[in-house]
């Protein structure tokens, strides 16, 4: 397993992901990943990419951490941006549309025609469930007509990969690692799961790309400077995850307290209308014991 100081490298940490897939020497790995993920979107496989930067996509004021996306332009002049997100972001849908718009607008050159604008694809690799209504871990979105579902344009395309769903979906690791997409997604999981890492190592004996990827991840842990930056970034992300969890807990608690207050006020109102505790429990399904306690507190 890729280690330095006895700790595995977690590729869901965006710094580590970018060290692997965002380096010129690893363009072949990135193209393999993109061709597998976008197999239903591309007219033909991507054969070359040029790395860009996302500085034109200005930092949104609610971003807690600086962004470490991987952004490329393909041989078809399509723009593709990959973002990792570990902390649950309730504004994720609007966030990705905001970044998409910035990247799309960033193509505009003075005097150019709108016909010269190329498709922008955003890919979100997230470690939380964004769409509970479906069990599919990979979903994609376009602008379509409400009834016919005809696409308005191919200019906008948004993908989400929800890693928690992937973990539930894959039951046969040996089979999954042979899948062009799932092998890369399992690689993202390998820093947290020794069994997955072992299966990948075995598969890499007959998979040149996978072997190269595992070796490259190992190099992150061998380089003291990269290791220090990785640990710093990981800590910042974990701190953000902790803050988000604490925030959600406070919201839920406040909601529960609000519900309890509303329930007490309802019982008090019904008692003031001369309804008996038994009548109230029949009408509301609130336990009789709770109603009697509130009635006693009034007198």
N, C-alpha and C positions, 0 to 999 in steps of 0.2 A: 504494500500500500504506500502511496506517495507520502513520505513523512519527513519532518525536520523537527528536532526536539520531541520526537515521539507523538506528534499530532498529525492526523490526516488532513489533506487539503480538501476543503469544501468548495466545489465549483459553483455552488449557488451564491457564494460571496462574489459580487460582481467584479472585484479586482482580480480574483483568480480566473474567472471566466474570460475576462479581457486579456489576461496574460496568455491564455491558451488560444482563444479564437480571434483575438484582436491583433495578432502579430503577423507581419508580412510573410514570415517563414512558414506560417501555418494556414495560408490561404486555402490550401487543398482541403484541410480539415473543415474550415468554415463553409466552403462550397459544398462539401459532402453533406454537412448538417442542413444547410439551406435547401439543397435540392431534395432532401428527404422530407423536410417539413413542408415545403411549398410544392410538392409534386403535383397537386391538383390545381395549382395556380399558374405555373410557368408554361409558356408555349414550348419552350425547349430548355434543357438543363443549363444552369449557369456555368460558364467556362472560364470566366475571369472576373475579378473584383478589384476595386480600388478603395482603400480605406479613406474615409473622410472624418470630419469631426462634427460634433453636435453643438458647437458654440453658437451657431445661428439660432438654435432652439433655446431661447433664453430660459433661465431658471425660473420656474414658477414659484411664486412667493410662498407657497405652502410646502415646498420641498424641504424636508428635514436634513437630507444628506445630498452632497454634490453628486451629480450623475456620472456613471461610468458605463455608458452605453457602447455597443459596437455598431458602427455605422459604415455602410459600404455602398458604392455604386457599382452595378453589374455591367457586363458587356452589352446588355440591352438597355442601358442607361436608366434602369430602375433603381430607386433608392430604397434601401432596406435598413431599418434600425432595430436592434435587439436590446431590450432592457430587462434586467433582473430585478425582481421585487420580492423581498422576503417578508417585511412587515406588512400586515394587512392594511391596505389603502382603500378606504370606502369610496374615494373619488377616482378609482383606477380608470374607469371607463372615460370620464371627462379628461383625466390626465393624459391618457394615450392619444385622444383626439386633439388635445392641445399641442402635443409634440408633433403629431402627424401634420397638423396645419402649418406649424413653423417650418418643418422640413419641405413641405409642398411649396409653400410661399418662397422658401429659400432658393428655388430654382429660377425665379423671375429675374430676368435681365432687362434693363431699360430698352424699350423698342421691340422686344421679342413678342411673338404671338403666343396666346394661350395654348395653341395647338402643339407648341413645343414642350409643354409640361409633361413630365413622365410620371408613371405610377410610383407612389410611395407606399411601402409595406412596413407596418410596425409589428414587431413580434414581442410579446410580453411573456417571459418565463417567470411564473409566480409561485410562491410556496404557500399559498392559501387558496381556499375555494372562493372563486368570484361568481360562479354561476351554478347555484345549487339545484337548478331545475333540470340539469342534464348530468349524466354520469360520464360523458365523453371528456377526456382530459385535454383534447385539442379541438378548439372551436375557431371559426373564422367569420369575419363580418364584412359586409359591403353595404353600399347605399342602394336599396332596391325599392321598386314600386310596391305599395302596400298589398295590392290584390294579386297582381300577376307575378310579382317577385322578379320582374325584369330589372337588371342593373341599370342604374342611371349612368354609371361610368366605372371603369376599372381603376380609376385613379386612386381610389381609397381602398385599402385592404388592411384589416387589423386581425392579428392572430393572438390567441391566448393559449398557453400551455399551463394547466393547473397541476402542479407536481403531486399534491395529496391524492388526486384522482388517479394519477399514474400508478402510485403505490398500491392502490386498491385494485386496479385493472390487471396488472401483470401478476400472473400466478406461476408461470413457467419461465424462469430466468433464461434457461438455455435456449428456449425458442425465441424469447424476446430479443436476445442479444444478436440474433440473426436478422432482425428487422432493421432496415436502413435508418429509420428514425429512432426507434426505441433503444438502439444501442447507444446513441448519443445522449438520450435522456437518462439512461441508466448510468452513463458516465457522470452526469451531474449529481446523481445520487450516491456514487461510489465512495465519496469521502465520509459518508455517514453510515455506510453499511458494508461490513467486511465480506459478507457473502456475495453481494453484488460485485465487489471489487475482484474477488477471486474468480467469479464467472467471467468477468471481462478479461482478466489476465489469461485465462485458458483460451477464450475466443481470439485474443490478440495473436496467438501463435499462428493463426491462419488469416489474420486481418491486418494488413500493413498500416492502414489508417488508424485503427484502434491502438496498435502497438506504438505508433508515433505519438498519439495523444497521451497515452499513459506515461510515456517517457518524458513528454513535455511537462505534464503535471508534476512529475517527480522533481523536475528541475526547479520549479517554483519553491519547493521546500529546501532545495540544496543551496539556493542563493540567499545569503543572510539579509541582503537589502530587500529583496522581494518578500522574504518571509516576514520581516518587520512590518512592511507596508500591508501585507495580507492580514497579519494579526491585528494591526491598528484598524483596518477597515472592518474586519469581522467584529471587533469589539463595538465599533460605532453602530453597526447594523443590529447586533444583539441588544444594545442599549435602546435603540429605536423600537425594536420588537417588544421589549419590556415596557417601554412607555406606552405603546399602543395598547398592550394587554391591560395595563393598569387603567388607562383611560376608558376602555370598553367596560371594565369591571365597575368603575364608578358610574358610568352611564346606566348600566343594568341595575345597579343598586338604587340609583335615584329613581329609575323607572318603577322598581318594585315598591319603593317607599311611597311614590306617588300613587300607585295602585292601591296600596294599603290605606292611604289617607282617603282616597275616593270611596273605598269600601266602607270605612268607618262613617264618613259623612252620609252615605246612602242609608246605612242602618239607623243612624240618628234621625234622619229625616222620616223614615218609615215609622220609627217608634213615636215620633212627635205626631204622626197621623193616627196614632192609637192602634197600630197593628201590633199584634202579639208577636213574641219571639218565634213561636211556632209558625205563624203565618209568613213571617219574613223568610225563615229558612226554606219554606215550601216554594216561595216565589223566587228566591235568589240562589238556592243551593249552598248558601253560606252555612257552615256548621252551627248548629243550635248553641253549642257551648260558647262560641265566639260572640254570638248575638247577645246571650245572657250577660257575658262579661261587660260588654259595652252598655247594656241596659243598666247594670248595677253601678257603673261608673257615672252615669247621668244622675242617679238619685243620691 
